[in-house]
Amino acid sequence: MINNNFELNNQGASNAGDTRSLARHRWYFYKEGFSPALVNKAIEESDISDNDIVLDPFNGSGTVTLTAALKGINSVGFEVNPFTSFLSQVKATNFTKKNFKKVSDLVMMNSEIGATSHLENYSTFTENNHRGKNKWLFNKDVLQAFAGGYNNLGRTSKSSKLAKLALVSAIMKNSNAKKDGKCLRYKNNWKSHAYSKDSFLESLQENLDVIERDLEHAVGTEPIIKTGDSRKLVKKFDEKFKLCITSPPYLNTFDYTDIYRPELFLSGFINSSEELRKLRFKTVRSHVQVQWNKPKINDFGIHFNDVYKKISDKKELLMHKNIPDMISAYFEDMQEIFMDLKQKADKGASLWFVVSTSAYANEHIPVDLILADIATKVGWKLKEIGVLREILKRKTKNSPDIDKLRESVIILNN
């Protein structure tokens, strides 16, 4: 069942490293993405015709939809995070270079002038002596240079949206923190980087230059991107897909709304902690940052039942008391997704599902095997589970004996 000799094993297919050098993909690095090589492989094996649709219900930064769009293939993406949904839309849209040049010149001029940001002194966005914060995400002159360009940016034209992406990318390159696993972590000796207005302007100009060059790589067929709870959007999808390739949130307690909190606030998609909390409730139940509804199902086959009992019996090794419920709720959500996708699949359609195994209470959870059990139970036919790579895992006091996880693609046919 598990193919350790899968063609894409250890080929970098399950991470986004190669997107740093690929046109349009490189406009914003999305650490949690996978390689276009995986999408290309799935497309090659799926015999896609002109009228077929490629679907990604967990579209993230849009690797699937952009790869399909560049090939002239119809594609649809659903994404709950409004920033990454915006990112996927912009990357897969055609722009006029002349119009973009006008907007980019205006953005550079206004960023040079600068402006006051509404995020100054809010939370940890800048230094705030009144609140006694000794760490902050952005030095004040960096945030003000960003605000100068952003506040004077027209919101209606397509080129303005592209410039907005360049601005957000530039300020994140000048952030005192970086994405590290499930959180934002301050860089080593972060004050010594001394990010400034000048370093921000340099990053912004580099972004604008790269984007302008990449506009020559036109998209053949622009995708349809919808923002919202993927579980609900799949149910409402009124067409049939020939290929679905996706990677849902992993069972790793990562709260991606928190990891991308700066981008959500900077780009105006979120304006308060309450709005952020509401967004979390629209995501898959793969973390414990909010009080989810309790799962109603607690039996997902032998692979699940065995490891779930072991974890539940070792509560003293759990970093959070709600992890057993989170595990059940996660697989309950995945079962719902598999059922709904089965209803939307065309005859002979394929489903490529990229996942990683997990570990809690010193027990390895074979997520790929459990999901394969769930998928076949609701009617999908399992072709294979291809191992993409082993992930080195830092040993913890909760799971001291587990130092490796498995990242796989579950390939199913209708």
N, C-alpha and C positions, 0 to 999 in steps of 0.2 A: 504493500500500500504506500509506504513512504519511499520515495526514490531519491537516494543520496547521490545518485549519478545524474541528476537532472541537468539538462543542457546548460542552464543558466546558473548552476551552482558556482559560487565564488567568482562570479563575473561582474559584481557590482550592480546587479539588476534591482536589488531591493533597497538601495539607497540612492540619494539624489546627487552624488558627487559629480557625475559627468554633466549635470545641468549647469554647472558654473561656467561652462565654455560653449554652451549651445544657444544659438540665436533664439530670442524671445524667452526661452526658459530661464535665462540668466538675469532677467530683469529684477528678480527678487528671489534670493535663495531660500528655499523652504526645506528645512532640515529633515522634516518628517516624510518627505516625498520619496518616490521610487524612480527608477531610471526609465526614460522613454524606450530603452531597449526591451524592457518587459512588455510594454504596450505593443511595440512593433512585433514581437514574437507572437503575442496573442492574436493580433490582427492577421498575421501571416497564416496562422493555423485555423482561422475561422471563416475563410472564403467569403469575405465581405464584398457585397455588390453595391451599386450606386444608391439604391434606395434603402439599404440597411442602416441601422442605428447602433452606435456604440454608446453604452451607458456607464456612468460612474456615479453611484449614489452617495459616495463619500469622496467628493471630488478634490478636497484640499486645495492646493495651489493650481490645480488644473493640468497636471501632466498628461492625463488620459485625453482630455478634451483638446488640448493644444496639439498633441501628437497626431490625433485623428484629424484635426482641422488642417494641419499642414499637409496632410495626405489627401485632402479634399473629401474626407469621410464625414457623414452626418454624425454628430455626437451630442449628448445631453449630459449635463453634470448637475448634481444636487450637493449643496454644502451649507451647513448650519452656521459656520463662522462668517459673518458678513464681510470681514476684511479679506479673508482668503478667497471668498466667493468673488469679491471685487477684483482681486489679483488674477484669478483665472479668467475673468471676463476680459480684462485689459490685455493680457498676454495673447489672447486669441482673437483680437479685433484688428482689422486693417485700418491704418491711419495714413493721412496725406502728409508727406514729409515737409512740404512747404508750410502747412498750417502748424505742424508741430514745432518747427523752427521758430515761428513767431511767438508761440506760447513759451517755449523754453527760454528764449531771450528775456521775456518779461519776468519769468520766474527767477532767473539769475539776478536780474536787476533788483527785484523786490526783496530777495533773500539777502542781498548785500546791504540794503537799507535796514532790514529787520523790523520787528514789531513785537508788541507785548502779547504773550500767549495766555490764554485762559487757564492753562495747566501749570503756570508758575505757582509754586507754593501748594499745589494740590498733591496730596499723598506723598509719594517719593519721586515725583517727576523732576523736581529741582531741589536744591539746597533750601532748607527751611529752618532757620535758627529758632523761630518761635516754637516749633514742635520738637526741637531737639533731635532732628534726624541727622545721623552722622554718615548716611549713605544716600545717594540720589542717582537716578537713572541718567539725567542729562545736565551738563553744565548749562547755566542760564543763557550764555550767549549763543550756544548751539541751538537751544529751544527757540530763542528769539529770531535767529536767522531762519529757522524752519518756518516760524509763524509769519515772517515777512513774505515768504513765497506762497505759503498756504492761504493766508488770510486774503490775499489779493488775487487768488486764482479763480477764474470763472469756473462754474460747476457744470455748465451745460454742454460744452463741446467735448468731442471725443478726445481731442488733444489735451484738454485740461485734465481729464482723468488719467491720461498717461503721465503728465507732469506731476500729478498728485502722487502716483506710485513712485516716481523718481525721488520726490521729496521724502516720502516715508522711508524708502530704502536708504537714503543718505543719512537721515538722522539716526537710524538704527545702527549704521556703521560707526556712528560717533557716540554710541551709548556706552555708559560705564559698566553695563551688564551684558551678558550674552546668554543665549539659550543653552541650557545644559541639562539634558534629561527632562525631568518633570518640572523644572523651575527655571527662573532667571537667576543667574549667579553672577556676582560681581567679578570682573576680570581681576587677575592677579595684579597687584600694585596699580589699581585702577586710576588713582589720582595722578600717577606719573604719566599717563597717556595725555593728559592735559588737552582734551578735545576742546576745540574752539570754533569760533565763527569761520575762521580761515580753513580749518580742516573740514568743516561741514560743506563750505562752498566748493572745495576741491572734490569731495565725494559727489556732490550734486552734479558738478560739471562732467565728471567721469560717467555718471549714470546717464545723463542726457546724451552724451556723445555715443555711448554704447547703444542706447535705444534708437537713436537716429540712424546708425549704421544697420541695425537689425530690421528696420522697417522695410528694407529691400526684400526680406524673406516674407513674402505675403502669405496670408492664410487662404487656403483654397475654399473652405466652407466654414464659416463662423459657427461655433457651437451655440446651443441654448443652455444658459446657466441659470439655475433657480436657487434662491437663498431661502433656507428654512430647514426644519427638522426632516432629515432624510427619511425617517420612518413614515412620516405622513406624506411626503412628496412621492415616494414610490407607490403608495396606495392610489394617489391621484393621477399617476402617469397613465395616459390613455393611448399609448402606442406600444408596439412590440419591438424588443431589441434583439439583435442577432448576437451581440457580444456585450457582456458586462465584465469589466475589469475594475477592481476596486480594492481598497485597503481600509477597512473600518478602524476606528480607534482600537488600539491593543488593550488587552486586559492587564494594564500596568499602573493603574491609578493616576495616570497623567491627566491633568485638567488642561486641555489645550486652550480653553478660553482664558485661563490664567497665564499660560506661556505667551500668548499673543495679546495680552492685556495692553501693552504700550501701543501697539499698532491700532487696536480697536479704538482707544481714546484719541490718539493723534489724528486718525483719519475721520473722526467724528461719527463712527458707527455706534459707539457707546459713550454716554455722557455722565454716568453715575454708577456707583456700586450696585444699586438696585437693578439697573438695566443689565449689568453684568451677571448678577445672580439669576435673573430671568432667562438669560441666554443659556446658562448652564443647564437649566431644566429642559432645554430642547435638544440636548446632546445625549448620546448613548450612555447608558449607566455603567461606565467603565472607571469611575473614580468615586471618592467618598466626600467630596467637597460640599455637597448639598444633601439634604434629607430626601432621598428618592422614595417613590412608592415601593412597597415591599414586593418582591417577586411572587408570582402565583404558582410557578412551576419549579420543581426541584428534582427533576429526573430527566437527564439528557443522555442516557445510555451508560454503558459500563465504564467507559473511560472517565466520564464525569463523576459518576456515583462513587467510584473507588477513591479518587483523590479528594473529592469534596468531604467525604467522611473523615479522612485523615486530617485535613486542614481544620475542620470544625472541632475535632477532638484535641487540637493543640492551640487553643485560643491564647495561651500565654505567650506564644511566639508571633502573634499577629500585631502589626503596628497600629491597627485600628479595629475596633470591635465589629464594625459593619462590613468587613471584607468578605465574610461568607455570603452575606446578602448581596453584595456587589457582584460576586462571582456568578451567583444564580441569576441575578437580574441581567447581567451582560449576555449570558447565553439565551435567556428569554428574549432579549432584544434581537439577537442574531437569528433565532428561530423565526421570529416575525419577519425579518428581512428576507430570509430564504424562502418563506412561504409566499410573500408578496412578489418577489422577483420571479418565482416559478409561474405566477399568474401573468406576468408581463413578458415572459420569454417567448420568442418566436420558435417555430418548429426547428429543431436542430441547433438551437442557440447554445452558446458556451458561457460559463461563468468562471472567471479567474479571481480568486479570493486570497489576497496577501495578508498573512497573519504572523504573529510571533507567539511562541509558548511563553508561559509566565511561571513565577515561583512565589509561593507564600508559605509561611510556617515550615520552611525547609522541605517543601514538597513541590516537585516539578509538575506543572499543569500542562498536559499535552493539548493545547488549544486547537491545533490543526486537526488532531484525531477526533476531538469532541465535536468540532464544527462539521467535519465530514460525516459523523454519525447523524447529526441534526439534519444536514442537507439531504442525505439519502432517505431519511425517515419521512421528509415532506415531498419526496418525489424526484429529486435530482439524481442523476447517475454519476457516480464517482469515476473519473478517468485516472487520476493520480494525485498524489501529494508530492510536489517537487520541492526538495530542500534548496533554498536559495543561499543560505549561509548560516554559520554558527555565530552567535553574538556573545562576546565576552561579557560576563555579568560581574559586577563588583560584589564580593561576598559581604553579607551583612549579618548582624547579630540575630536577625529573624530567620535568615536562610544561609547559615554558615557553610553548608556543604555544596551549594549550587553556584557554579561559576560560569555556566554556559547556558544559553537559550537557543532555540531553533527558530529560524525564520523561514517560512514556507509559502508556496502558492498552492492552494487547493483548486484543482481544475475539475469542473463539473459540466455535464452535458444534459440538455433537456430531452 
